[in-house]
Amino acid sequence: MKQLASVVAFGISIALAGCDRHPQTPTADAEAAVVEPAADPAAQGPARLDGYGPLTLGATVDEVRAAWKEPLQGEVADDYCHALRPQGSQADDVILMIEGKRLVRYDVRNDRIVAPGGGKVGMSLGRVQMLYPDRGDLTPHKYDEKGHNLRVGPATEGGALINFEINGEGTVTAWRVGKTPQVDYVEGCS
């Protein structure tokens, strides 16, 4: 009978311990971490891990200019790093990095274009990390002592990387896609 009383007392103490809990209110980061189901990949926009719009990483300058169909600002006089920018309606959408006279990277600094996998400018670091679980390495930002870079590895071997720049408030300010070493050039072509 003593054993039964001990078991009952133990069960009651466990049940009462659960009553002392208070519901937690979700934080802003927890709410922001909710990931909506992915839409049709074709509807998500021009950004891809292998290129941007009609462009493919590794394409020659001539192939880039022919595929873009609209004028691109910038000259590529040699094999060093150069930036090409669209003119017209897409002028602020993307910066194309050319090195060795080939497309090696592209940069986005606005919230209109969604990165491959769903990240974009304006998102919190927590939400971006939820979109790319187990693939992101967080490193300090070179110029912002409170900022970071989230370098997202490719889902498959040999693929391009995504590098998200995060400011001191924990918000994505820019991102870029490319292969190493160009995706890691902090200053771009400077």
C-alpha positions as CSV (number, residue, x, y, z in Angstrom):
1,M,0.0,0.0,0.0
2,K,2.9,2.3,0.7
3,Q,4.2,1.8,-2.8
4,L,0.9,2.7,-4.3
5,A,0.7,5.9,-2.2
6,S,4.2,6.8,-3.3
7,V,3.4,6.3,-7.0
8,V,0.2,8.4,-6.6
9,A,2.1,11.2,-4.8
10,F,4.8,11.2,-7.5
11,G,2.1,11.4,-10.2
12,I,0.3,14.3,-8.5
13,S,3.6,16.2,-8.0
14,I,4.4,15.9,-11.7
15,A,0.9,17.0,-12.7
16,L,1.1,20.0,-10.4
17,A,4.6,21.0,-11.7
18,G,3.0,21.3,-15.1
19,C,0.4,23.7,-13.7
20,D,3.1,26.2,-12.8
21,R,4.0,26.9,-16.4
22,H,3.1,30.1,-18.1
23,P,2.4,30.2,-21.8
24,Q,5.2,31.9,-23.7
25,T,4.3,34.7,-26.1
26,P,6.0,34.4,-29.4
27,T,8.8,36.9,-30.1
28,A,9.1,39.0,-33.2
29,D,11.9,36.7,-34.5
30,A,9.7,33.6,-33.9
31,E,6.9,35.1,-35.8
32,A,9.2,36.2,-38.6
33,A,10.6,32.6,-38.8
34,V,7.3,31.2,-40.1
35,V,8.2,30.1,-43.6
36,E,5.4,30.1,-46.1
37,P,5.2,27.3,-48.6
38,A,7.3,27.9,-51.7
39,A,5.4,29.0,-54.8
40,D,6.1,27.8,-58.3
41,P,9.8,28.3,-58.7
42,A,9.3,30.0,-62.1
43,A,7.0,32.5,-60.4
44,Q,9.6,33.4,-57.7
45,G,11.7,35.6,-60.0
46,P,14.8,35.7,-62.0
47,A,17.4,34.7,-59.3
48,R,18.8,31.2,-59.6
49,L,21.9,29.5,-58.2
50,D,23.1,28.9,-61.7
51,G,22.4,32.4,-63.0
52,Y,20.0,35.3,-63.2
53,G,17.1,35.7,-65.7
54,P,18.4,34.7,-69.1
55,L,22.0,34.6,-67.9
56,T,24.0,31.6,-66.7
57,L,27.1,31.9,-64.5
58,G,30.2,31.2,-66.6
59,A,28.7,32.9,-69.7
60,T,31.1,35.1,-71.7
61,V,30.6,38.8,-71.9
62,D,29.3,38.5,-75.4
63,E,26.8,35.8,-74.3
64,V,25.7,38.0,-71.4
65,R,25.1,41.1,-73.6
66,A,23.2,39.0,-76.2
67,A,21.0,37.2,-73.7
68,W,20.1,40.4,-71.7
69,K,18.5,42.0,-74.8
70,E,18.7,45.5,-73.3
71,P,21.8,47.7,-72.9
72,L,24.2,47.1,-70.0
73,Q,26.2,49.9,-68.6
74,G,29.9,49.2,-68.1
75,E,32.9,48.2,-70.1
76,V,34.9,45.0,-69.9
77,A,38.3,46.1,-71.3
78,D,40.4,43.2,-69.8
79,D,40.3,40.1,-67.7
80,Y,40.1,41.9,-64.4
81,C,36.9,42.4,-62.4
82,H,34.2,44.7,-63.9
83,A,30.6,45.4,-63.1
84,L,27.8,45.6,-65.6
85,R,24.5,47.2,-64.7
86,P,21.2,47.0,-66.6
87,Q,19.7,50.3,-67.9
88,G,16.0,51.2,-67.9
89,S,13.4,49.6,-65.7
90,Q,15.8,47.0,-64.3
91,A,18.6,49.5,-63.5
92,D,18.4,49.0,-59.7
93,D,17.7,45.2,-59.7
94,V,21.0,43.6,-60.2
95,I,24.8,44.2,-60.6
96,L,26.6,41.6,-62.8
97,M,30.2,40.8,-61.9
98,I,32.4,39.9,-64.8
99,E,35.9,38.5,-64.3
100,G,38.1,36.8,-66.9
101,K,35.4,38.1,-69.3
102,R,32.8,35.7,-67.8
103,L,29.8,36.2,-65.6
104,V,31.0,35.0,-62.1
105,R,28.5,36.6,-59.7
106,Y,25.5,38.9,-59.4
107,D,24.5,41.2,-56.5
108,V,21.0,42.3,-55.3
109,R,20.4,45.3,-53.0
110,N,16.7,45.7,-53.0
111,D,13.7,43.8,-51.6
112,R,12.0,43.3,-55.0
113,I,14.2,40.3,-56.0
114,V,14.0,37.0,-54.0
115,A,17.1,34.9,-53.6
116,P,17.1,31.3,-54.6
117,G,15.5,29.5,-51.6
118,G,13.4,32.5,-50.5
119,G,15.7,35.0,-48.7
120,K,15.6,38.7,-49.5
121,V,16.6,42.1,-48.4
122,G,14.7,43.3,-45.3
123,M,14.4,39.8,-43.7
124,S,15.7,39.1,-40.3
125,L,18.8,36.9,-39.8
126,G,16.6,34.4,-37.9
127,R,14.2,34.1,-40.8
128,V,16.9,33.7,-43.4
129,Q,18.6,31.0,-41.2
130,M,15.2,29.1,-41.1
131,L,15.1,29.2,-44.9
132,Y,18.6,27.6,-45.2
133,P,18.9,25.2,-42.3
134,D,22.3,23.5,-41.8
135,R,23.7,25.2,-44.9
136,G,24.7,28.7,-43.6
137,D,27.9,29.8,-41.9
138,L,27.7,33.1,-40.0
139,T,30.8,35.2,-40.1
140,P,31.7,38.7,-38.9
141,H,31.2,41.5,-41.4
142,K,34.5,43.1,-42.5
143,Y,33.3,46.7,-42.1
144,D,30.4,46.6,-39.7
145,E,31.5,45.4,-36.2
146,K,27.9,44.5,-35.3
147,G,27.1,43.0,-38.7
148,H,27.5,39.6,-40.2
149,N,27.6,37.6,-43.4
150,L,25.5,34.5,-43.8
151,R,27.3,32.4,-46.4
152,V,24.9,29.7,-47.6
153,G,26.6,26.6,-49.1
154,P,25.2,25.0,-52.2
155,A,22.6,22.2,-51.9
156,T,24.6,20.2,-54.4
157,E,28.4,19.8,-54.8
158,G,29.9,22.4,-57.2
159,G,27.0,24.8,-57.1
160,A,27.1,28.5,-56.4
161,L,26.8,30.0,-53.0
162,I,24.6,32.8,-51.6
163,N,26.1,35.4,-49.3
164,F,23.6,37.5,-47.3
165,E,25.0,40.7,-45.7
166,I,23.4,41.4,-42.3
167,N,23.6,44.8,-40.6
168,G,24.0,45.4,-36.9
169,E,20.3,45.3,-36.3
170,G,20.1,41.8,-37.7
171,T,18.5,42.6,-41.1
172,V,19.5,41.5,-44.6
173,T,20.8,44.6,-46.5
174,A,22.1,42.8,-49.7
175,W,22.8,39.4,-51.1
176,R,24.9,37.9,-53.9
177,V,25.2,34.6,-55.8
178,G,28.4,33.2,-57.3
179,K,31.1,30.7,-57.0
180,T,34.3,31.1,-55.0
181,P,36.4,33.1,-54.8
182,Q,34.2,35.9,-56.4
183,V,31.2,35.5,-54.1
184,D,33.5,36.3,-51.2
185,Y,34.9,39.6,-52.6
186,V,33.6,42.0,-50.0
187,E,34.2,45.2,-52.1
188,G,32.9,43.7,-55.3
189,C,35.1,44.8,-58.1
190,S,36.8,47.7,-56.1
